[in-house]
Amino acid sequence: MADTAVSTETQIVSITETAASEVKKLLAQEPDKDGLRLEIRGGGCSGMSYGMSFDKSKDQDHIIEEHGVKVLIDPKSAIYLKGTQLDFEGGLQGKGFMIKNPQAKGSCGCGNSFSV
């Protein structure tokens, strides 16, 4: 893969060390999967919603590898995810993955749905 392709794909999604550590723990229970699929789906309170699952990579996927974790993104979802950061937070209010998408113009209270 050319260096320019790597730097372009790196800009689609980044994953923090904390999130990568959590993904590694969960992915260890899914031995037949390649990485974490992050995708955009139609629907939700604000028009679009995020989806995450463990999956095998597909031919057209953008594959971002950071902190030893592969994030798999289909071409259509990549358009809406450019510049997004995947983090993991824990605390008194609960714990879970947090998606910080600079393209989102609005979101609902649950944080799983957004509009552009």
Long-range contacts (C-beta under 8 A, 24 or more apart in sequence): 9-62, 9-63, 9-64, 10-64, 10-66, 11-82, 11-83, 12-62, 12-64, 12-73, 12-78, 12-81, 12-82, 12-83, 12-84, 13-38, 13-64, 13-71, 13-73, 13-81, 13-84, 13-85, 13-86, 14-64, 14-66, 14-84, 14-85, 14-86, 15-64, 15-66, 15-67, 15-69, 15-71, 15-85, 15-86, 15-87, 16-67, 16-85, 16-86, 16-87, 16-88, 17-67, 18-87, 18-88, 18-89, 19-69, 19-86, 19-87, 19-88, 19-97, 20-66, 20-67, 20-68, 20-69, 21-67, 21-88, 22-88, 22-97, 23-69, 24-68, 24-69, 26-54, 27-54, 27-69, 30-54, 32-56, 34-70, 34-72, 35-63, 35-69, 35-70, 35-71, 35-72, 36-69, 36-70, 36-71, 36-72, 37-71, 37-72, 37-73, 37-74, 38-71, 38-72, 38-73, 38-77, 38-81, 38-84, 38-86, 38-99, 39-73, 39-74, 39-77, 40-76, 40-77, 40-80, 40-81, 43-113, 44-108, 44-112, 44-113, 44-114, 45-108, 45-110, 45-113, 46-106, 46-107, 46-108, 46-113, 46-114, 46-115, 47-113, 47-114, 47-115, 48-80, 48-113, 48-114, 48-115, 48-116, 49-112, 49-113, 49-114, 50-99, 50-112, 50-113, 50-114, 52-97, 80-116
